[in-house]
Each structure stands twice: as C-alpha cells, then as structure tokens.
C-alpha cells in the first residue's frame, strides 16, 4: 500500500510541533501562524476538476462517451502534471484547503489558539489541521489535558468536512475521543446540498462553544476519575469494546487476535505510562483503551506510522476510543448527554 502521507510535492506534506508522539514530516519547535503552517503542511494546493468520459465498446475504440453526472477531482505536481484524487458527483461542492484555513483563521483570531500540526494524506484526498486552544483541563487525581480544535476534510467524496474538539492527555500523549453526542462537540458538513461555502464560514462560530464543551467534557472525565471500578466490571467493559463477532473462515484467528487485544488493554490498565494515578477508576479504564489504540497495538508493528495517524484521526481507532468513553460512562453511571 502506498504511504498515507502525501509526497506529491517531493517531500512529506505534514508538519508537527516537536514533542508530538508521531514526529512526522517537518518538525517545528514553536506553534505556527497560518502562512507558515500552510506551506509546511503542503496544503497550499488547489483542487481542480475535469469532465469524465468512458471508452465506447470495442467496435468503436476511438469514441469517448461523456458521463455528465460525474466529475474528476485532481491536483497538480510542481511540474504541472495531474494527480488523480477521485471521481465524484457533479453536485459535489469542493471545499478548498484555503477555505478550511479561513475557517480555522477565524477561530484563531478569537481564541488565541496556534497551529500545532497539519498535513495531507493519500496524495491530497484528505487534509487535516490542528490548533491548540489556550488553557488546559485539569482532572482530579490526574495530570492536565490540552485542548485542541481539529479540522478534517476530504476531496474524493469519502470524508465530510469536520470541525471538532479533541483533547490530549499530556503525561502519555493519549489522544482522547470524548464527544458529548450533541451539536456542541463540533460541526460536520456534507459536500452535497445547500451552500457549503456559506456553511463553512458559519462553522467558524463553533469556537464560541469551545469553553462550554470542554467544561462539560471535563466534568464527565472528572466523574470517571473519581468512580472506582471493580476488576470484573473492567473485564466486562473491555470485552464489550473488543468483542468476538466473526464467524466462518478465519474465526479462530480473529478470536485469538481479539483475546490478545483484551489482554493487552487489561495489562495497560495497570501498567501503561501515566496510568498509576488513575488505576482502579473508570477514567483509568478509558485511558487503557486509548493508550492501546494510540501506542500499544502498534509496538513492533510493521504498519507505517502514517497509517497509524490515519487510524487514530479518522478510522476504527478513533471510533473505538469514543465507544470506550461512552461505555465507561454507562458502567460508572455518569451521564453523557
């Protein structure tokens, strides 16, 4: 499989503030302004589109037939040659990278946040931008948690425009997924329907909800940190996060893999970095899953670190961390609505 991080411009199109766990691409020691971040991350390209044609049957090999309801999205290399991104509906409204930066800039202007990471994945099909918000969240009996606003966007029809809050536990660099399952956790915009550009501009208003959102999340995290967890209940919790679902060919192998995952998470519950202070609590259980998804399961793995970022930010790893937070709230009797 090709690298997830784009190399279209001749270098890794990503930057990260020094000290971030992945250390990918251009490593910087201070947070960046927009102009610097846009260039460092390689997101300073324009998505273009072209008509789509299909080749006629074999008896008319030189005839091309127009496909009017589809368009091709592409970007160009430094030498001007095209790089295919995807084929989408002719109703697809492209949200250019510059528009994404505009939305983030509007937020930074109000909050004083600064860019800490941004990059391009899959040759330009996906982009992400992350800014650290001022201030920290402090959880009882635990270390501080940094607040981030993350933007993700897709140019191939596979990902909606998303602007959402995340948090990172400093002591172990766990990237937490703890949505409140309501509109205050962020904004998601589909690329089809309505005036998408106008809605992107409106999405910048999400920062006005940041303080309320993090206060609500902190209250739930704090409640989990104070809720004692029985070992048997934690084992049940882990079994629900990593269940056996497969049937048929390969079932035994999948079941063994899931058992190993459950065992690893249980070990992380008591021994993973930064877990001593919260061991025996439901917050510790959530962080055991998070540590496993962000770090543990990749130890000794040959999977490219770029794919690890993809899984954490957009894939199953992110979904599983959210599931763990929700389940822990249920087990501990902490409201999450």
C-alpha positions as a printed Julia matrix, in Angstrom:
337×3 Matrix{Float64}:
   0.0     0.0     0.0
   1.24    3.49   -0.81
   2.2     5.82    2.01
  -0.76    7.6     3.59
   1.17   10.86    3.93
   1.37   12.63    0.59
   4.73   13.07   -1.16
   3.32   14.81   -4.26
   5.43   17.93   -3.74
   8.59   15.87   -3.32
   8.58   15.82    0.49
   6.36   14.63    3.31
   3.4    17.0     3.29
   2.89   17.29    7.03
   4.33   19.18    9.97
   4.09   18.63   13.71
   5.13   20.55   16.77
   8.19   18.93   18.32
   7.31   16.51   21.11
   4.17   15.18   19.45
   4.33   11.41   19.51
   4.46   10.79   15.74
   7.21   13.33   14.87
   6.26   13.12   11.2
   7.33   15.35    8.33
   8.61   18.83    9.12
   9.22   19.05   12.88
   8.93   22.54   14.39
   9.65   23.75   17.89
   7.05   26.51   18.08
   3.42   26.74   17.01
   2.97   28.23   13.54
   0.92   31.0    12.01
  -1.27   30.24    9.0
   1.21   31.17    6.27
   3.96   29.06    7.82
   1.65   26.14    8.56
   0.1    26.14    5.1
   3.49   25.84    3.4
   5.0    23.38    5.88
   1.98   21.06    5.63
   1.82   21.11    1.83
  -1.85   22.1     1.92
  -1.24   25.13   -0.32
  -2.67   23.44   -3.42
  -5.93   23.96   -5.3
  -8.28   21.1    -6.13
  -9.39   21.26   -9.76
 -11.98   19.27  -11.66
 -12.38   17.85  -15.17
 -15.11   16.14  -17.16
 -15.31   12.36  -17.11
 -15.52   10.2   -20.24
 -15.93    6.5   -20.78
 -14.49    4.49  -23.64
 -17.04    3.23  -26.16
 -17.45   -0.52  -26.91
 -14.75   -2.38  -28.8
 -16.34   -1.78  -32.19
 -15.77    1.98  -31.74
 -12.49    2.08  -29.8
 -11.73    5.7   -30.64
 -15.07    7.04  -29.43
 -15.35    8.54  -25.93
 -18.71    8.93  -24.24
 -19.27   11.81  -21.8
 -20.5    10.94  -18.3
 -22.41   14.12  -17.4
 -23.25   13.37  -13.77
 -19.65   12.73  -12.66
 -16.51   14.9   -12.43
 -12.89   14.08  -11.67
 -11.1    15.89   -8.84
  -7.34   16.38   -9.21
  -4.38   18.47   -8.06
  -1.12   19.13   -9.87
   2.51   18.29   -9.17
   5.17   21.03   -9.23
   5.82   20.15  -12.89
   2.14   20.69  -13.74
   1.21   17.03  -14.26
  -2.14   15.98  -12.72
  -2.62   13.77   -9.66
  -5.97   11.99   -9.53
  -7.92   12.44   -6.29
 -11.3    10.93   -7.0
 -14.44   10.82   -9.12
 -17.44   12.49   -7.5
 -20.98   13.59   -8.31
 -21.37   16.74  -10.37
 -23.29   18.08   -7.36
 -20.22   17.69   -5.14
 -19.11   21.05   -3.73
 -15.37   21.17   -3.2
 -14.22   22.83   -0.01
 -10.78   24.11   -0.96
  -7.92   23.93    1.51
  -7.79   27.74    1.56
 -11.42   27.77    2.76
 -10.52   25.31    5.51
  -7.67   27.56    6.61
 -10.02   30.56    6.51
 -12.38   28.8     8.9
  -9.54   27.98   11.28
  -8.14   31.51   10.99
 -11.48   32.94   12.02
 -11.3    30.79   15.13
  -7.7    31.67   15.95
  -8.49   35.34   15.68
 -10.98   34.97   18.52
  -9.3    32.44   20.74
  -5.55   32.93   20.54
  -5.01   29.3    19.51
  -1.98   28.35   17.39
  -1.36   25.7    14.74
   0.5    22.63   16.01
   0.0    20.11   13.2
  -1.38   19.87    9.67
  -0.9    17.6     6.71
  -2.03   15.9     3.54
  -2.93   12.21    3.28
  -3.39    9.91    0.28
  -1.83   12.26   -2.3
  -4.26   15.04   -1.38
  -7.5    13.14   -0.91
  -7.63   14.1     2.76
  -6.25   17.02    4.77
  -6.17   17.77    8.48
  -5.36   20.88   10.5
  -4.98   21.05   14.27
  -4.69   24.04   16.6
  -4.09   24.03   20.34
  -6.62   26.06   22.29
  -5.44   28.24   25.19
  -5.69   26.82   28.69
  -5.82   23.25   29.99
  -8.37   20.95   31.57
  -7.42   19.55   34.99
  -8.92   16.24   36.09
  -8.97   15.33   39.79
  -6.17   12.9    40.58
  -4.76   13.16   37.07
  -2.48   15.42   35.06
  -3.51   18.29   32.77
  -5.22   17.75   29.44
  -4.51   20.0    26.46
  -7.41   21.24   24.34
  -7.37   21.1    20.54
  -9.59   22.06   17.66
  -9.19   19.72   14.7
 -10.35   20.15   11.11
 -10.57   17.26    8.64
 -11.71   17.43    5.03
 -11.88   15.08    2.04
 -11.52   15.73   -1.68
 -12.54   12.31   -3.0
 -16.06   12.03   -1.64
 -15.09    9.69    1.21
 -14.98   12.21    4.06
 -17.24   15.08    5.08
 -15.84   18.4     6.26
 -15.44   18.09   10.03
 -14.51   20.68   12.64
 -14.38   19.14   16.09
 -12.79   19.25   19.55
 -10.23   16.75   20.8
  -8.01   16.56   23.86
  -4.6    15.09   24.63
  -3.53   13.75   27.99
  -0.03   15.26   28.32
   1.52   12.58   30.53
   1.14    9.84   27.91
   0.11   11.69   24.72
  -3.17    9.79   24.54
  -5.48   11.43   22.01
  -8.88   11.27   23.65
 -12.2    10.87   21.89
 -14.97   12.04   24.17
 -17.84   13.51   22.19
 -20.9    14.57   24.13
 -23.11   13.3    21.3
 -24.62   16.72   20.66
 -24.0    19.7    18.4
 -21.58   21.29   20.87
 -18.9    18.7    20.07
 -18.26   20.13   16.59
 -19.58   20.59   13.07
 -19.92   18.1    10.21
 -20.79   19.32    6.7
 -21.53   17.09    3.74
 -20.2    18.22    0.37
 -23.61   17.9    -1.31
 -26.64   20.05   -0.57
 -27.06   23.76    0.19
 -24.41   26.43    0.02
 -21.45   24.55    1.51
 -19.11   27.57    1.33
 -21.51   29.65    3.42
 -21.87   26.83    5.93
 -18.08   26.56    6.24
 -17.95   30.24    7.17
 -20.69   29.71    9.71
 -18.84   26.71   11.14
 -16.13   29.05   12.41
 -18.63   30.06   15.08
 -18.04   26.7    16.73
 -15.25   28.28   18.8
 -17.89   30.15   20.73
 -18.91   26.8    22.19
 -15.38   25.63   23.0
 -15.27   26.66   26.66
 -18.69   25.2    27.38
 -17.8    22.0    25.56
 -14.51   21.41   27.38
 -16.11   22.27   30.72
 -18.81   19.64   30.12
 -16.28   17.03   28.95
 -14.03   17.79   31.93
 -16.95   17.23   34.3
 -17.54   13.77   32.83
 -13.83   12.91   32.84
 -13.58   14.1    36.44
 -16.56   11.95   37.41
 -14.93    8.93   35.75
 -11.66    9.63   37.58
 -13.49    9.54   40.89
 -15.6     6.47   40.08
 -13.98    3.29   41.38
 -14.04    0.34   39.01
 -14.25   -3.3    40.0
 -11.81   -5.56   38.13
 -14.61   -7.86   36.97
 -16.52   -4.87   35.6
 -13.42   -3.62   33.81
 -13.01   -7.04   32.19
 -16.65   -6.87   31.03
 -16.05   -3.35   29.75
 -13.01   -4.44   27.75
 -14.9    -7.42   26.35
 -17.61   -5.07   25.06
 -15.07   -2.75   23.44
 -13.26   -5.71   21.82
 -15.95   -8.35   21.2
 -15.79  -11.5    19.11
 -18.12  -11.05   16.14
 -16.64  -13.01   13.26
 -17.98  -16.32   12.0
 -16.78  -18.72    9.35
 -13.29  -18.9     7.85
 -10.64  -17.28    9.97
 -12.8   -17.1    13.1
 -10.22  -18.79   15.31
  -7.52  -16.38   14.18
  -9.76  -13.35   14.77
 -10.82  -14.6    18.18
  -7.17  -15.1    19.15
  -6.34  -11.58   17.98
  -9.2   -10.08   19.96
  -8.19  -12.05   23.06
  -4.66  -10.67   22.75
  -6.1    -7.16   22.46
  -8.24   -7.65   25.56
  -5.25   -8.99   27.49
  -3.07   -6.07   26.37
  -5.69   -3.5    27.42
  -6.06   -5.17   30.81
  -2.3    -5.01   31.29
  -2.29   -1.36   30.16
  -4.98   -0.65   32.75
  -2.4    -1.28   35.46
   0.97   -0.67   33.85
   0.76    1.73   30.88
   2.63    5.06   31.18
   0.76    7.63   33.2
  -1.91    5.25   34.47
  -0.73    4.8    38.08
  -2.59    7.87   39.34
  -5.91    6.75   37.87
  -5.62    2.99   38.23
  -8.74    1.46   39.71
 -11.05    4.1    38.21
 -13.21    4.22   35.11
 -11.05    7.06   33.8
  -8.15    4.63   34.02
 -10.17    2.09   32.02
 -10.85    4.64   29.26
  -7.18    5.58   29.1
  -6.13    1.94   28.93
  -8.14    1.58   25.71
  -6.86    4.92   24.43
  -3.24    4.04   25.14
  -3.66    0.71   23.39
  -5.19    2.33   20.29
  -2.63    5.16   20.11
   0.5     3.31   21.16
   0.29   -0.26   22.47
  -1.1    -2.09   19.47
   1.49   -0.51   17.18
   4.52   -1.66   19.2
   6.66   -3.88   16.98
   4.21   -3.39   14.12
   5.39   -3.04   10.53
   2.39   -0.81    9.78
   3.55    2.55    8.52
   3.32    5.34   11.09
   1.34    7.33    8.51
  -1.41    4.7     8.58
  -1.32    4.86   12.35
  -2.17    8.58   12.18
  -4.95    7.83    9.71
  -6.48    5.2    12.01
  -6.27    7.46   15.05
  -7.74   10.52   13.37
 -10.36    9.09   11.03
 -10.64    5.33   11.43
 -11.55    2.49   13.73
  -9.15    3.59   16.47
 -10.94    6.9    16.91
 -14.34    5.18   16.91
 -13.22    2.65   19.49
 -11.95    5.36   21.85
 -15.3     7.1    21.61
 -17.06    3.8    22.31
 -14.84    3.25   25.36
 -15.71    6.68   26.76
 -19.44    6.08   26.26
 -19.32    2.6    27.81
 -17.3     3.77   30.8
 -19.88    6.48   31.45
 -22.6     3.82   31.35
 -20.75    1.48   33.68
 -19.97    4.33   36.11
 -23.45    5.84   35.91
 -22.11    9.13   34.53
 -24.46   10.99   32.2
 -23.04   11.71   28.74
 -25.97   13.52   27.12
